[in-house]
Amino acid sequence: MNIKTTLLSSAILVALTACGGSDNDDSPTTPQSAKFSLGVSDAPVSGLREVNVVFNSITLRQAEVGQDITFATREADDESKPEMVNLLDYTGDENDLTMTSHVVYEDGSIAPLVVKRKGNDGIGEIQLDGFTLNQADNDFVLEFDLKKSLVDPQNSDEIFLKPRGVRLENLAESEDIEGTVSDALIANCETDNIALAAADGSFAHALYLYSSDVAAPLDIYEVNEDETPADAPLATADVVFDSEDNQYEFELAFITPGDYQLAYTCAAHIDDAEIQDEAFTLYQVKPITVTAGDDLDVTFTVSQ
């Protein structure tokens, strides 16, 4: 999983959050500063050559005082241009789409990429849940789970990016899950689910991460765009064949320590973020624990 060079790295002033150093309650507290750095990564998706997202600015909103701190994000060699990131580099006929957010298909055709939240409110904005900014260096990664977040509406020429498929993780507080899926398990899954094969007979293999208390794991469909269902996957990762190691591998990056369920499926090709896929099935599920300070290695194979 590749992390792009930091989009911004600045000292930001966080007022009214530090404890004073005096016994006098009337003494003003000394404002503290913290360094906030943001990188970008992704969990890939098939069928696209590029997923280019333009970042115009980053806004931090302080919960206590309600003050916004905004940073413009610009190309290093041209401050007039917003920062553009091809997410797949890291895991209009009259308009120049290459200057805005867009996707590039395998055949070279281009389609606009639009961030669109429920009710058309805040088009172009990705709003994330709250986080704690420590009085030190803060290295965050904006993780795009493209399998969950990219939507191709049938009645539109645009591709939508759903904000709920994007999560913010602190590198200091997250670990990676990586591992392999055996050839035998992949073959068994495809044989047992032959009725789910794509028209060309192919399958899409993936790993889904769930909370440990989920009793009936769901697919990536989200009924409510403003809230992820409790039984939905927290993250996904494609299973990819590594020709050098001669094995099928996967990686889930930036996972907060804790207890989870990790599930393998060969039916990821029928999992649509906009449709409830009743036929979707998980082939093997196992409990795992992510421990602070250690990446986790997991092997999926035929049960003995």
C-alpha positions in Angstrom: 0.0 0.0 0.0 1.7 3.2 -1.2 1.3 6.5 0.6 1.5 9.7 -1.5 3.9 12.4 -0.4 2.3 14.6 2.2 -0.3 17.0 0.8 0.3 19.5 3.5 2.5 19.8 6.5 2.0 22.9 8.6 2.0 24.1 12.2 -1.5 24.9 13.2 -2.6 26.9 16.2 -5.1 25.1 18.4 -6.5 27.6 20.9 -8.4 26.9 24.1 -7.4 23.3 24.3 -4.4 23.3 26.6 -4.3 23.3 30.4 -2.8 26.4 32.0 0.4 26.3 33.9 -0.8 28.5 36.8 -2.8 27.9 39.9 -4.8 31.1 39.1 -8.0 30.1 37.3 -8.2 33.5 35.8 -4.8 33.2 34.1 -5.2 32.7 30.3 -4.0 29.4 28.9 -1.2 29.4 26.5 -2.3 28.4 23.0 -0.6 25.2 21.8 0.5 24.3 18.3 0.4 21.0 16.6 1.8 19.7 13.2 -0.8 18.1 11.0 0.3 16.1 8.0 -2.1 14.4 5.6 -1.3 11.7 3.0 -3.5 9.7 0.7 -3.9 6.0 0.0 -6.5 3.7 -1.4 -7.9 0.2 -1.6 -8.0 -0.4 -5.3 -10.9 -1.3 -7.6 -11.0 -3.2 -10.9 -11.8 -1.8 -14.4 -10.2 1.6 -14.0 -6.7 2.8 -15.0 -6.8 6.0 -13.0 -8.9 7.5 -10.3 -7.8 11.2 -10.1 -9.1 13.3 -7.2 -8.4 17.0 -7.0 -7.8 18.5 -3.5 -8.6 22.2 -3.4 -8.3 22.7 0.4 -8.3 20.9 3.8 -10.5 22.3 6.6 -10.1 21.4 10.3 -13.1 22.3 12.5 -12.5 22.7 16.2 -15.3 21.1 18.2 -15.0 23.4 21.3 -14.8 26.8 19.7 -16.3 26.1 16.3 -13.5 27.8 14.5 -12.4 26.5 11.1 -8.8 26.3 10.0 -8.4 26.0 6.2 -5.3 25.1 4.2 -5.1 25.4 0.4 -3.5 22.4 -1.2 -1.5 23.3 -4.3 0.9 21.6 -6.6 4.5 22.0 -5.5 5.7 23.4 -8.9 2.6 25.6 -9.6 0.7 27.2 -6.6 -2.1 28.2 -9.0 -3.1 24.5 -9.4 -5.0 22.4 -6.8 -3.3 19.2 -5.8 -4.3 16.2 -7.9 -3.7 12.6 -6.8 -4.2 9.4 -8.9 -5.4 7.1 -6.2 -4.5 4.0 -8.2 -0.9 5.1 -8.0 -1.1 4.7 -4.2 -2.4 0.6 -3.1 -17.4 16.8 -21.0 -16.5 17.5 -24.5 -15.9 21.2 -24.0 -14.3 20.9 -20.6 -10.8 19.6 -19.9 -11.7 16.9 -17.4 -8.0 16.2 -16.7 -8.0 19.4 -14.7 -10.7 18.2 -12.4 -11.5 15.0 -10.5 -12.0 12.2 -13.0 -11.6 8.5 -13.7 -9.9 6.9 -16.6 -11.1 3.5 -17.9 -8.9 0.8 -19.2 -9.8 1.8 -22.8 -8.6 5.4 -22.1 -12.0 7.0 -22.0 -12.6 9.6 -19.2 -15.6 10.3 -17.0 -16.1 13.1 -14.4 -15.7 12.1 -10.7 -18.2 13.9 -8.5 -18.3 13.8 -4.7 -22.0 13.9 -3.9 -23.7 13.6 -0.5 -27.3 12.8 0.3 -29.7 15.5 -0.8 -27.1 17.2 -3.0 -25.9 19.0 0.1 -22.2 19.9 0.1 -21.3 18.7 -3.4 -17.6 18.4 -3.7 -17.0 18.1 0.1 -15.9 15.0 2.0 -16.8 15.4 5.6 -15.2 13.1 8.0 -15.9 12.1 11.6 -14.1 13.8 14.5 -10.6 13.0 15.5 -8.1 14.1 18.2 -5.2 16.3 17.3 -2.3 15.7 19.6 0.2 18.3 20.7 2.9 16.9 18.6 3.3 15.6 15.0 0.1 14.1 13.6 0.5 12.0 10.5 -2.9 11.1 9.1 -3.8 9.2 6.0 -7.0 9.6 4.0 -7.9 6.1 3.0 -10.2 5.7 0.0 -11.9 2.3 -0.1 -12.8 2.5 -3.8 -14.9 -0.7 -3.8 -17.2 0.9 -1.3 -17.1 4.5 -2.4 -17.2 4.5 -6.3 -20.7 4.4 -7.8 -21.5 4.3 -11.5 -25.1 5.4 -11.9 -26.9 4.0 -14.9 -28.6 7.3 -15.7 -25.6 9.6 -15.5 -22.3 10.2 -17.3 -20.6 11.0 -14.0 -19.0 8.6 -11.5 -20.0 9.3 -7.9 -17.6 9.2 -5.0 -19.5 8.4 -1.8 -17.8 10.0 1.3 -18.8 7.1 3.5 -16.2 5.0 1.7 -13.4 7.3 2.9 -11.9 7.1 6.3 -9.2 9.1 8.2 -6.6 7.1 10.1 -3.7 8.2 12.3 -0.5 6.4 11.3 0.6 6.4 14.9 -2.5 4.5 16.0 -3.0 2.0 13.2 -1.5 -1.2 11.8 -1.7 -3.3 8.6 -3.3 -6.7 8.0 -1.8 -8.7 5.3 -1.7 -12.3 4.2 -2.4 -14.9 1.6 -5.3 -17.0 0.2 -4.4 -20.5 -0.9 -4.9 -21.8 -4.4 -7.0 -24.6 -3.1 -9.4 -22.3 -1.2 -9.8 -20.1 -4.3 -10.6 -23.1 -6.4 -13.1 -24.5 -3.9 -14.8 -21.1 -3.6 -15.2 -20.8 -7.3 -16.5 -24.4 -7.7 -19.0 -24.0 -4.8 -20.3 -20.7 -6.2 -20.2 -21.5 -9.9 -23.8 -20.1 -10.2 -22.4 -16.6 -9.2 -19.7 -16.5 -11.9 -19.7 -13.5 -14.2 -20.8 -13.8 -17.8 -17.3 -14.6 -18.9 -16.9 -17.2 -16.1 -14.7 -15.1 -13.9 -14.8 -14.3 -10.2 -13.5 -11.4 -8.1 -11.7 -12.3 -4.9 -11.6 -10.0 -1.9 -11.3 -9.7 1.8 -13.9 -7.9 4.0 -13.2 -6.6 7.5 -16.0 -6.5 10.0 -16.4 -5.5 13.7 -16.0 -8.5 16.0 -19.6 -8.3 17.2 -21.3 -8.5 13.8 -23.4 -11.7 13.7 -24.6 -11.5 10.1 -22.1 -9.7 8.0 -23.5 -7.7 5.0 -22.2 -6.6 1.7 -21.1 -3.1 0.9 -24.6 -1.7 0.2 -25.5 1.3 2.3 -29.2 2.2 2.7 -28.3 5.5 4.4 -25.6 7.5 2.9 -25.1 9.5 6.1 -24.4 6.4 8.3 -22.7 3.1 7.6 -24.7 0.1 8.8 -23.3 -1.6 11.8 -23.1 -4.9 9.9 -21.4 -3.5 6.9 -17.7 -4.0 6.2 -15.3 -1.5 7.7 -12.8 -2.0 4.9 -12.1 -4.2 1.9 -9.1 -5.4 -0.1 -8.6 -7.2 -3.4 -6.9 -10.5 -3.5 -4.0 -10.2 -6.1 -1.7 -12.8 -7.5 1.9 -12.0 -6.9 3.9 -13.7 -9.8 7.2 -13.3 -7.9 6.0 -15.1 -4.8 3.7 -17.3 -6.8 0.8 -16.8 -4.4 -2.5 -14.8 -3.9 -2.0 -11.9 -1.5 -4.0 -9.1 0.2 -3.4 -6.1 2.4 -5.6 -4.0 4.5 -3.8 -0.8 5.7 -4.4 1.6 8.5 -6.5 -0.5 10.8 -7.0 0.6 14.4 -6.0 -2.1 17.0 -8.9 -4.2 18.3 -10.9 -7.3 17.6 -12.4 -8.0 14.2 -13.7 -10.6 11.8 -11.9 -11.0 8.5 -13.8 -12.7 5.7 -12.8 -14.1 2.2 -15.1 -14.1 -0.7 -14.9 -14.9 -4.4 -18.2 -13.1 -5.1 -16.9 -9.5 -4.9 -17.9 -9.0 -8.6 -21.6 -9.0 -7.7 -21.3 -6.7 -4.7 -22.6 -3.3 -5.7 -22.6 -0.3 -3.4 -26.0 0.8 -4.7 -27.8 -2.5 -4.7 -28.6 -5.1 -2.0 -27.0 -8.2 -3.3 -29.0 -11.1 -1.8 -26.8 -13.7 -3.6 -23.6 -12.3 -2.1 -21.8 -14.7 0.1 -18.7 -14.9 2.3 -16.8 -18.2 1.9 -14.6 -18.2 5.0 -14.7 -16.0 8.1 -12.2 -15.9 11.0 -11.8 -13.8 14.1 -8.6 -11.8 14.3 -7.0 -9.3 16.8 -4.9 -6.4 15.7 -2.4 -5.4 18.3 -0.8 -2.0 18.7 2.8 -1.9 17.4 2.5 -5.1 15.3 1.2 -5.7 11.7 -0.9 -8.9 11.5 -0.3 -11.7 9.0 -3.3 -13.9 8.2 -3.5 -17.1 6.0 -6.8 -18.3 4.4 -6.6 -21.9 3.4 -8.8 -25.1 3.2 -9.8 -26.2 6.6 -8.1 -29.4 7.8 
